[in-house]
């Protein structure tokens, strides 16, 4: 069905932004990608690149138009620095929704040095605030869809499952117990996660003060690489991060197995994380756009995650499938060695999401991609070199707490 409504995708060249832009275009929206290509520049800084070969954005967009018959517009713009251009773009495009991926998204990268910490705060907070301010000044009724993170909650559940954004608590008011709802208390574990908690406060304020309609998606760890659209031609392939700064844990394990590097488990491996496949990420964003909050409704918060797993269990699964060795390293993060994690995600299920869950078939798909492009991996870049605190010992080789392999 043709849909001529316009959508701006901020950070539309990135790991989640690119397949989302293609999906929304295929659904009939007129999509405008805004990106300053900062993630490509960070590849140059880190001395590595996506496992999958990524074509220049202009070439990707030409190929998509040839295949789909639909044009995606592109504007080169740094939304954290150039507020006036952002405001003018919103006035020109007059979008139904703005999808916000334009943030530095890696916790390890945000903890590499004072420069990286400051960059992450400057980029993420200024960018988010500029978007909100520009929407207000436009006078338009625009729905902002923001890709957040489950990490805003932290990874300690206090013996309870994590609700979708809001927590019902009982308070004593003049001797009378009353129930109220409050935002779930944040517990960020890195500078990156901290910026996402500050985003939430900005959303709360602008929603309350200016009635901006906002959906905040608290996303789990993304795994997989391609969607139906990115598989349509090699020029459209999605990026695949594998190194210590940007490589998400399951994708990183699969690349390590493909190149014969031990699977890098930090700490005990007892950390439980929430996960979602990249195909479900784009489905969830599409559903969020189709079901915006009502005018004057509070910020709508979804837990965009479909399952939870312990890191050591994932390592064991990959080891069984590939024969890889599992090796334990000092955990550079300031976190509990073990945690439980139970996540509510009923809202997306009620909207019709049929989740993709971890399966050996989908793992084999990623293993095949990792094997095909294994020659693009620099093994010296696999070990994370970020430290969360100065007193956490860690050298470039990831000084191991224990180095014996785990039995498969």
VOPAGU-2260 file (C-alpha; in pm, 1 decimal, decimal comma):
REM VOPAGU-2260
SITE   aa  ch    i         X         Y         Z
SITE  UNK   A    0       0,0       0,0       0,0
SITE  UNK   A    1     143,4     339,2     -98,1
SITE  UNK   A    2     211,8     574,3     188,8
SITE  UNK   A    3     340,9     919,5     100,5
SITE  UNK   A    4     402,2    1032,7     457,0
SITE  UNK   A    5     756,5    1153,7     517,7
SITE  UNK   A    6     995,9    1027,4     782,8
SITE  UNK   A    7    1338,3    1158,7     881,4
SITE  UNK   A    8    1585,5     893,0     996,5
SITE  UNK   A    9    1869,1    1050,5    1192,6
SITE  UNK   A   10    2180,5     832,3    1175,7
SITE  UNK   A   11    2031,9     642,0     883,3
SITE  UNK   A   12    2367,6     509,0     759,2
SITE  UNK   A   13    2432,4     308,9    1077,3
SITE  UNK   A   14    2388,8     -51,5    1188,8
SITE  UNK   A   15    2022,8      -8,7    1290,2
SITE  UNK   A   16    1952,1     307,2    1091,5
SITE  UNK   A   17    2030,3     164,9     746,6
SITE  UNK   A   18    1799,6    -140,5     754,5
SITE  UNK   A   19    1530,6      71,1     921,9
SITE  UNK   A   20    1549,4     328,3     642,6
SITE  UNK   A   21    1511,9      56,1     379,5
SITE  UNK   A   22    1220,1    -104,9     563,3
SITE  UNK   A   23    1032,4     223,0     599,1
SITE  UNK   A   24    1097,4     304,0     233,2
SITE  UNK   A   25     966,9     -38,3     130,0
SITE  UNK   A   26     652,6      31,3     334,0
SITE  UNK   A   27     586,3     338,4     121,2
SITE  UNK   A   28     714,2     620,8     338,5
SITE  UNK   A   29     922,2     896,5     181,6
SITE  UNK   A   30    1243,4     863,9     381,2
SITE  UNK   A   31    1508,5    1129,3     438,0
SITE  UNK   A   32    1835,8    1004,4     587,7
SITE  UNK   A   33    2034,7    1255,3     792,3
SITE  UNK   A   34    2389,1    1146,6     879,8
SITE  UNK   A   35    2732,9    1302,9     920,5
SITE  UNK   A   36    2894,9     959,6     862,0
SITE  UNK   A   37    3062,9     975,3    1203,4
SITE  UNK   A   38    3055,2     596,5    1243,7
SITE  UNK   A   39    3261,8     554,7     926,0
SITE  UNK   A   40    3508,3     811,7    1061,2
SITE  UNK   A   41    3534,8     617,0    1388,4
SITE  UNK   A   42    3633,2     310,2    1185,0
SITE  UNK   A   43    3927,0     512,2    1054,5
SITE  UNK   A   44    4015,0     624,0    1408,5
SITE  UNK   A   45    4005,5     265,1    1539,9
SITE  UNK   A   46    4199,1     127,7    1242,6
SITE  UNK   A   47    3937,7    -130,8    1148,2
SITE  UNK   A   48    3618,9    -155,7     949,3
SITE  UNK   A   49    3292,4    -341,7     924,3
SITE  UNK   A   50    3326,4    -715,9     870,8
SITE  UNK   A   51    3095,0    -676,5     573,3
SITE  UNK   A   52    3218,3    -440,4     301,3
SITE  UNK   A   53    3007,8    -123,7     316,4
SITE  UNK   A   54    2967,3      79,6      -0,2
SITE  UNK   A   55    2957,5     462,2       7,8
SITE  UNK   A   56    2615,7     583,5     114,4
SITE  UNK   A   57    2540,6     746,4    -219,8
SITE  UNK   A   58    2606,4     411,9    -394,0
SITE  UNK   A   59    2381,5     229,8    -147,6
SITE  UNK   A   60    2101,2     477,8    -213,1
SITE  UNK   A   61    2136,9     453,1    -594,0
SITE  UNK   A   62    2120,0      73,6    -574,1
SITE  UNK   A   63    1810,3      84,8    -355,0
SITE  UNK   A   64    1634,5     315,6    -601,9
SITE  UNK   A   65    1725,8      84,9    -892,5
SITE  UNK   A   66    1590,4    -221,9    -711,7
SITE  UNK   A   67    1285,3     -78,7    -535,8
SITE  UNK   A   68    1188,8     212,6    -755,7
SITE  UNK   A   69    1180,2     427,6    -443,1
SITE  UNK   A   70    1414,0     717,0    -371,2
SITE  UNK   A   71    1563,4     786,8     -29,0
SITE  UNK   A   72    1689,5    1141,7      14,5
SITE  UNK   A   73    2015,7    1210,5     200,4
SITE  UNK   A   74    2130,0    1519,6     388,8
SITE  UNK   A   75    2480,9    1548,3     532,8
SITE  UNK   A   76    2430,1    1716,1     867,1
SITE  UNK   A   77    2570,7    1703,1    1220,3
SITE  UNK   A   78    2261,0    1753,5    1431,7
SITE  UNK   A   79    2465,4    1807,4    1749,2
SITE  UNK   A   80    2640,6    2112,2    1599,1
SITE  UNK   A   81    2418,3    2267,1    1332,4
SITE  UNK   A   82    2087,4    2346,5    1497,4
SITE  UNK   A   83    1974,9    2599,4    1237,9
SITE  UNK   A   84    2016,2    2354,0     951,1
SITE  UNK   A   85    1826,5    2088,6    1148,1
SITE  UNK   A   86    1538,4    2325,5    1216,7
SITE  UNK   A   87    1526,0    2430,7     850,5
SITE  UNK   A   88    1521,7    2064,4     742,5
SITE  UNK   A   89    1227,4    1986,8     968,8
SITE  UNK   A   90    1037,4    2287,3     834,3
SITE  UNK   A   91    1112,0    2176,8     477,5
SITE  UNK   A   92    1030,4    1806,6     514,3
SITE  UNK   A   93     741,9    1839,0     764,0
SITE  UNK   A   94     774,2    1473,5     864,9
SITE  UNK   A   95     515,4    1250,1    1025,8
SITE  UNK   A   96     790,0    1108,9    1247,8
SITE  UNK   A   97    1159,5    1147,4    1323,4
SITE  UNK   A   98    1352,7     830,5    1408,2
SITE  UNK   A   99    1656,4     912,0    1621,8
SITE  UNK   A  100    1961,5     685,0    1583,8
SITE  UNK   A  101    2212,7     971,6    1575,8
SITE  UNK   A  102    2404,9     892,4    1893,4
SITE  UNK   A  103    2744,0     740,7    1972,6
SITE  UNK   A  104    2615,7     395,4    2065,1
SITE  UNK   A  105    2903,5     193,2    2214,2
SITE  UNK   A  106    2964,1     166,3    2587,6
SITE  UNK   A  107    3332,3      58,9    2555,3
SITE  UNK   A  108    3406,9     341,5    2311,4
SITE  UNK   A  109    3253,3     592,2    2553,5
SITE  UNK   A  110    3495,4     473,4    2825,2
SITE  UNK   A  111    3822,5     476,0    2628,6
SITE  UNK   A  112    3952,2     814,0    2746,7
SITE  UNK   A  113    3841,2    1156,8    2870,0
SITE  UNK   A  114    3815,4    1265,3    2506,2
SITE  UNK   A  115    3579,8     977,7    2423,0
SITE  UNK   A  116    3368,8    1042,6    2731,7
SITE  UNK   A  117    3331,9    1409,8    2645,2
SITE  UNK   A  118    3259,6    1337,8    2280,2
SITE  UNK   A  119    2985,7    1091,5    2373,4
SITE  UNK   A  120    2818,3    1340,2    2608,5
SITE  UNK   A  121    2853,0    1635,9    2370,7
SITE  UNK   A  122    2727,5    1441,8    2069,5
SITE  UNK   A  123    2443,8    1251,2    2232,9
SITE  UNK   A  124    2297,5    1512,7    2466,3
SITE  UNK   A  125    2335,8    1809,8    2230,4
SITE  UNK   A  126    2191,4    1609,3    1943,5
SITE  UNK   A  127    1886,6    1494,3    2137,8
SITE  UNK   A  128    1819,8    1839,3    2279,0
SITE  UNK   A  129    1857,0    2003,3    1939,4
SITE  UNK   A  130    1597,7    1766,3    1794,5
SITE  UNK   A  131    1348,6    1837,6    2072,1
SITE  UNK   A  132    1403,9    2212,5    2054,1
SITE  UNK   A  133    1368,1    2213,0    1673,9
SITE  UNK   A  134    1042,3    2015,7    1688,4
SITE  UNK   A  135     897,9    2270,2    1931,4
SITE  UNK   A  136    1008,1    2565,2    1718,7
SITE  UNK   A  137     863,5    2405,7    1403,9
SITE  UNK   A  138     513,0    2414,6    1550,8
SITE  UNK   A  139     448,4    2078,2    1385,7
SITE  UNK   A  140     293,9    1770,5    1545,2
SITE  UNK   A  141     588,5    1533,8    1496,0
SITE  UNK   A  142     626,3    1194,8    1663,0
SITE  UNK   A  143     984,3    1137,2    1785,9
SITE  UNK   A  144    1091,8     771,2    1799,4
SITE  UNK   A  145    1416,6     727,7    1990,3
SITE  UNK   A  146    1636,6     420,2    2002,1
SITE  UNK   A  147    1741,8     388,2    2363,6
SITE  UNK   A  148    1887,6      95,4    2553,5
SITE  UNK   A  149    1795,8    -157,6    2819,9
SITE  UNK   A  150    2117,1     -42,1    2986,5
SITE  UNK   A  151    1939,2     262,8    3132,9
SITE  UNK   A  152    1786,2      25,7    3387,7
SITE  UNK   A  153    2118,3    -129,8    3482,3
SITE  UNK   A  154    2135,4    -504,0    3521,0
SITE  UNK   A  155    2019,4    -554,4    3878,0
SITE  UNK   A  156    1649,0    -629,2    3904,7
SITE  UNK   A  157    1611,7    -617,0    4285,0
SITE  UNK   A  158    1426,8    -946,7    4259,7
SITE  UNK   A  159    1162,3    -815,1    4020,0
SITE  UNK   A  160    1102,9    -806,9    3646,7
SITE  UNK   A  161    1175,5    -479,3    3469,8
SITE  UNK   A  162     855,0    -301,2    3359,7
SITE  UNK   A  163     827,2     -96,1    3043,3
SITE  UNK   A  164     952,3     236,6    3167,7
SITE  UNK   A  165     726,5     303,1    3462,3
SITE  UNK   A  166     717,3     152,5    3809,2
SITE  UNK   A  167     417,0     143,1    4039,5
SITE  UNK   A  168     523,9     223,7    4395,0
SITE  UNK   A  169     339,0     264,7    4722,1
SITE  UNK   A  170     408,9     582,0    4918,8
SITE  UNK   A  171     298,3     701,3    5260,0
SITE  UNK   A  172     120,4    1037,8    5228,9
SITE  UNK   A  173      12,3    1171,2    5567,8
SITE  UNK   A  174     -24,6     820,1    5701,0
SITE  UNK   A  175    -222,1     697,2    5399,3
SITE  UNK   A  176     -70,6     448,9    5154,9
SITE  UNK   A  177    -115,2     554,8    4794,1
SITE  UNK   A  178       4,0     402,0    4469,8
SITE  UNK   A  179     180,1     622,3    4216,0
SITE  UNK   A  180     375,5     555,2    3896,3
SITE  UNK   A  181     729,2     684,0    3860,3
SITE  UNK   A  182     992,2     638,0    3588,2
SITE  UNK   A  183    1188,1     320,9    3661,5
SITE  UNK   A  184    1501,4     430,6    3854,3
SITE  UNK   A  185    1799,3     450,9    3615,7
SITE  UNK   A  186    2125,0     274,4    3692,1
SITE  UNK   A  187    2363,8     342,3    3399,4
SITE  UNK   A  188    2684,0     143,9    3371,3
SITE  UNK   A  189    2885,8     362,0    3132,4
SITE  UNK   A  190    2903,7     716,0    2997,0
SITE  UNK   A  191    2707,0     596,3    2694,4
SITE  UNK   A  192    2429,3     454,6    2912,4
SITE  UNK   A  193    2434,9     769,6    3123,5
SITE  UNK   A  194    2360,6     981,7    2815,7
SITE  UNK   A  195    2056,8     766,7    2746,8
SITE  UNK   A  196    1926,0     829,7    3099,2
SITE  UNK   A  197    1972,3    1203,9    3040,8
SITE  UNK   A  198    1782,6    1165,6    2712,4
SITE  UNK   A  199    1493,5    1025,5    2915,7
SITE  UNK   A  200    1484,2    1336,4    3136,1
SITE  UNK   A  201    1484,0    1559,0    2828,7
SITE  UNK   A  202    1195,2    1356,4    2687,2
SITE  UNK   A  203    1004,6    1384,2    3014,6
SITE  UNK   A  204    1043,4    1761,8    3019,7
SITE  UNK   A  205     957,1    1834,6    2656,5
SITE  UNK   A  206     662,4    1595,3    2666,2
SITE  UNK   A  207     528,9    1763,5    2982,4
SITE  UNK   A  208     604,7    2121,5    2882,3
SITE  UNK   A  209     549,4    2118,9    2504,5
SITE  UNK   A  210     329,3    1812,6    2441,9
SITE  UNK   A  211     578,9    1649,6    2205,2
SITE  UNK   A  212     471,8    1294,6    2125,1
SITE  UNK   A  213     764,9    1067,5    2207,3
SITE  UNK   A  214     831,3     693,1    2197,7
SITE  UNK   A  215    1147,4     572,5    2370,4
SITE  UNK   A  216    1260,4     221,6    2274,1
SITE  UNK   A  217    1478,3      56,3    2536,8
SITE  UNK   A  218    1656,5    -189,3    2312,0
SITE  UNK   A  219    1848,9    -501,2    2405,2
SITE  UNK   A  220    2176,4    -619,6    2253,1
SITE  UNK   A  221    2129,2    -657,9    1876,3
SITE  UNK   A  222    2256,2    -964,9    1696,4
SITE  UNK   A  223    2240,9   -1079,5    1335,8
SITE  UNK   A  224    2329,6    -856,6    1044,9
SITE  UNK   A  225    2084,8    -860,1     754,0
SITE  UNK   A  226    1715,3    -796,3     696,2
SITE  UNK   A  227    1497,1    -885,3     399,1
SITE  UNK   A  228    1585,3    -554,1     233,8
SITE  UNK   A  229    1962,3    -559,4     290,5
SITE  UNK   A  230    1977,9    -907,3     135,6
SITE  UNK   A  231    1839,4    -779,3    -194,3
SITE  UNK   A  232    2183,2    -682,1    -330,5
SITE  UNK   A  233    2545,1    -690,1    -202,8
SITE  UNK   A  234    2556,7    -309,8    -220,3
SITE  UNK   A  235    2280,7    -298,0      43,3
SITE  UNK   A  236    2445,7    -528,2     297,3
SITE  UNK   A  237    2432,0    -406,7     655,2
SITE  UNK   A  238    2741,2    -325,8     858,3
SITE  UNK   A  239    2874,8    -589,2    1101,0
SITE  UNK   A  240    3081,1    -472,0    1397,9
SITE  UNK   A  241    3312,8    -727,1    1556,2
SITE  UNK   A  242    3594,0    -549,1    1745,2
SITE  UNK   A  243    3622,1    -468,9    2115,3
SITE  UNK   A  244    3454,6    -128,0    2103,6
SITE  UNK   A  245    3146,1    -177,4    1885,8
SITE  UNK   A  246    3110,4    -552,8    1842,2
SITE  UNK   A  247    2804,4    -676,2    2032,8
SITE  UNK   A  248    2868,1    -990,4    2231,3
SITE  UNK   A  249    2702,1   -1261,0    2021,5
SITE  UNK   A  250    2817,4   -1123,6    1685,4
SITE  UNK   A  251    3165,8   -1087,1    1831,4
SITE  UNK   A  252    3168,6   -1450,8    1945,0
SITE  UNK   A  253    3071,9   -1569,0    1597,3
SITE  UNK   A  254    3349,8   -1368,3    1432,2
SITE  UNK   A  255    3603,6   -1488,2    1687,5
SITE  UNK   A  256    3505,0   -1847,1    1611,9
SITE  UNK   A  257    3542,0   -1784,0    1237,5
SITE  UNK   A  258    3899,8   -1653,8    1270,4
SITE  UNK   A  259    4019,6   -1900,7    1534,6
SITE  UNK   A  260    4037,2   -1653,5    1820,5
SITE  UNK   A  261    3923,4   -1768,0    2168,1
SITE  UNK   A  262    3574,2   -1647,1    2257,4
SITE  UNK   A  263    3623,1   -1342,1    2480,3
SITE  UNK   A  264    3415,8   -1377,8    2797,6
SITE  UNK   A  265    3478,7   -1093,2    3042,2
SITE  UNK   A  266    3450,6   -1166,7    3412,2
SITE  UNK   A  267    3254,7   -1476,4    3515,9
SITE  UNK   A  268    3026,5   -1469,3    3212,2
SITE  UNK   A  269    2736,8   -1462,6    3457,5
SITE  UNK   A  270    2611,4   -1133,3    3317,5
SITE  UNK   A  271    2257,8   -1171,4    3184,3
SITE  UNK   A  272    2166,4    -947,6    2892,5
SITE  UNK   A  273    1854,0    -883,3    2686,3
SITE  UNK   A  274    1876,4    -957,5    2313,1
SITE  UNK   A  275    1691,8    -880,8    1991,6
SITE  UNK   A  276    1756,2    -980,0    1630,5
SITE  UNK   A  277    1817,3    -696,8    1382,6
SITE  UNK   A  278    1507,1    -798,6    1185,7
SITE  UNK   A  279    1292,6    -751,5    1494,5
SITE  UNK   A  280    1457,1    -413,7    1556,3
SITE  UNK   A  281    1328,2    -277,0    1226,4
SITE  UNK   A  282     986,0    -437,3    1279,4
SITE  UNK   A  283     957,4    -276,8    1622,2
SITE  UNK   A  284    1044,0      67,7    1488,6
SITE  UNK   A  285     784,7      32,7    1215,6
SITE  UNK   A  286     523,5     -71,2    1473,1
SITE  UNK   A  287     615,0     222,3    1697,1
SITE  UNK   A  288     564,8     466,6    1408,8
SITE  UNK   A  289     227,0     313,9    1326,8
SITE  UNK   A  290     113,3     336,2    1691,2
SITE  UNK   A  291     221,7     675,4    1824,9
SITE  UNK   A  292     117,0     801,5    2166,8
SITE  UNK   A  293    -189,1    1021,7    2171,5
SITE  UNK   A  294    -155,0    1395,5    2198,7
SITE  UNK   A  295     -74,9    1492,0    2562,4
SITE  UNK   A  296      -1,4    1128,8    2648,4
SITE  UNK   A  297     313,0    1072,4    2853,7
SITE  UNK   A  298     629,6     937,3    2691,3
SITE  UNK   A  299     556,2     590,3    2558,4
SITE  UNK   A  300     828,7     343,5    2658,6
SITE  UNK   A  301     878,1      -1,9    2507,4
SITE  UNK   A  302    1128,3    -265,2    2613,8
SITE  UNK   A  303    1258,9    -360,0    2270,5
SITE  UNK   A  304    1398,9    -701,0    2360,8
SITE  UNK   A  305    1276,8   -1052,0    2289,2
SITE  UNK   A  306    1483,4   -1280,1    2516,2
SITE  UNK   A  307    1757,5   -1289,4    2780,3
SITE  UNK   A  308    2072,1   -1503,5    2803,3
SITE  UNK   A  309    2381,7   -1534,3    3020,2
SITE  UNK   A  310    2703,1   -1447,8    2838,7
SITE  UNK   A  311    2873,4   -1776,4    2932,6
SITE  UNK   A  312    2574,5   -1972,5    2802,9
SITE  UNK   A  313    2601,1   -1796,7    2466,5
SITE  UNK   A  314    2973,4   -1868,7    2459,1
SITE  UNK   A  315    2902,0   -2234,3    2531,5
SITE  UNK   A  316    2645,8   -2250,5    2250,1
SITE  UNK   A  317    2884,9   -2095,1    1997,6
SITE  UNK   A  318    3164,0   -2325,5    2116,7
SITE  UNK   A  319    2945,1   -2631,7    2059,7
SITE  UNK   A  320    2851,1   -2514,1    1710,6
SITE  UNK   A  321    3199,5   -2414,9    1599,5
SITE  UNK   A  322    3452,1   -2594,9    1820,8
SITE  UNK   A  323    3592,0   -2262,5    1942,2
SITE  UNK   A  324    3781,0   -2227,9    2267,8
SITE  UNK   A  325    3623,6   -2014,3    2541,4
SITE  UNK   A  326    3862,4   -1794,2    2739,7
SITE  UNK   A  327    3790,5   -1573,5    3040,1
SITE  UNK   A  328    3937,8   -1223,7    3072,1
SITE  UNK   A  329    3940,5    -955,3    3339,3
SITE  UNK   A  330    3613,0    -764,5    3318,5
SITE  UNK   A  331    3691,8    -396,1    3259,4
SITE  UNK   A  332    3339,1    -297,1    3360,0
SITE  UNK   A  333    3233,2    -193,1    3706,7
SITE  UNK   A  334    2942,1    -436,8    3740,9
SITE  UNK   A  335    2820,8    -735,8    3936,3
SITE  UNK   A  336    2976,2   -1065,4    3830,3
SITE  UNK   A  337    2632,7   -1234,3    3817,7
SITE  UNK   A  338    2285,5   -1093,1    3763,4
SITE  UNK   A  339    1933,0   -1202,1    3687,1
SITE  UNK   A  340    1729,2   -1018,1    3426,1
SITE  UNK   A  341    1357,9   -1057,0    3355,9
SITE  UNK   A  342    1212,2    -809,5    3107,2
SITE  UNK   A  343     852,8    -719,1    3026,5
SITE  UNK   A  344     788,3    -671,8    2653,1
SITE  UNK   A  345     411,8    -715,4    2628,0
SITE  UNK   A  346     344,2    -392,5    2439,0
SITE  UNK   A  347     515,6    -499,5    2116,8
SITE  UNK   A  348     366,4    -849,1    2144,5
SITE  UNK   A  349      21,6    -691,7    2172,2
SITE  UNK   A  350      92,8    -490,8    1855,4
SITE  UNK   A  351     157,8    -814,3    1665,5
SITE  UNK   A  352     532,4    -870,3    1690,5
SITE  UNK   A  353     617,4   -1238,2    1639,4
SITE  UNK   A  354     969,6   -1241,1    1786,0
SITE  UNK   A  355    1270,4   -1404,8    1628,2
SITE  UNK   A  356    1446,2   -1594,8    1904,6
SITE  UNK   A  357    1789,6   -1748,4    1917,0
SITE  UNK   A  358    1812,5   -2053,8    1694,3
SITE  UNK   A  359    2096,9   -2256,9    1551,1
SITE  UNK   A  360    1966,0   -2185,6    1201,2
SITE  UNK   A  361    2000,5   -1809,8    1240,5
SITE  UNK   A  362    2335,3   -1853,3    1411,9
SITE  UNK   A  363    2455,6   -2054,2    1112,9
SITE  UNK   A  364    2349,4   -1766,4     887,4
SITE  UNK   A  365    2573,7   -1528,5    1082,7
SITE  UNK   A  366    2853,5   -1786,2    1103,3
SITE  UNK   A  367    2848,5   -1810,0     722,9
SITE  UNK   A  368    2881,1   -1431,7     690,8
SITE  UNK   A  369    3162,8   -1426,6     947,4
SITE  UNK   A  370    3348,6   -1701,5     762,2
SITE  UNK   A  371    3302,7   -1536,5     422,9
SITE  UNK   A  372    3464,1   -1211,9     535,0
SITE  UNK   A  373    3710,0   -1349,0     794,0
SITE  UNK   A  374    4004,9   -1200,9     605,6
SITE  UNK   A  375    3879,0    -853,4     698,4
SITE  UNK   A  376    3934,2    -915,4    1071,0
SITE  UNK   A  377    4240,7    -775,3    1248,1
SITE  UNK   A  378    4271,6    -997,8    1554,0
SITE  UNK   A  379    4470,6    -730,9    1736,6
SITE  UNK   A  380    4149,3    -524,8    1756,2
SITE  UNK   A  381    3932,7    -793,7    1918,4
SITE  UNK   A  382    4025,1    -739,3    2283,5
SITE  UNK   A  383    3858,1    -438,8    2444,3
SITE  UNK   A  384    4103,3    -184,0    2584,6
SITE  UNK   A  385    3857,8      39,5    2774,5
SITE  UNK   A  386    3857,2      56,1    3152,8
SITE  UNK   A  387    3558,3     164,1    3359,3
SITE  UNK   A  388    3776,9     260,4    3660,6
SITE  UNK   A  389    4145,6     343,4    3696,1
SITE  UNK   A  390    4192,4      71,4    3958,2
SITE  UNK   A  391    4072,7    -208,5    3729,3
SITE  UNK   A  392    4385,2    -380,8    3593,3
SITE  UNK   A  393    4379,4    -438,3    3220,1
SITE  UNK   A  394    4647,6    -441,5    2955,1
SITE  UNK   A  395    4604,5    -443,7    2578,2
SITE  UNK   A  396    4605,8    -825,3    2577,3
SITE  UNK   A  397    4319,9    -837,2    2827,1
SITE  UNK   A  398    4508,8    -978,4    3124,9
SITE  UNK   A  399    4315,8   -1292,2    3202,4
SITE  UNK   A  400    4154,1   -1372,1    3534,8
SITE  UNK   A  401    4158,2   -1736,6    3418,9
SITE  UNK   A  402    4282,0   -1862,6    3087,7
SITE  UNK   A  403    4175,2   -2223,4    3089,2
SITE  UNK   A  404    3918,2   -2306,1    2820,1
SITE  UNK   A  405    3566,4   -2394,4    2922,8
SITE  UNK   A  406    3457,6   -2744,8    2828,7
SITE  UNK   A  407    3225,3   -2741,5    2531,0
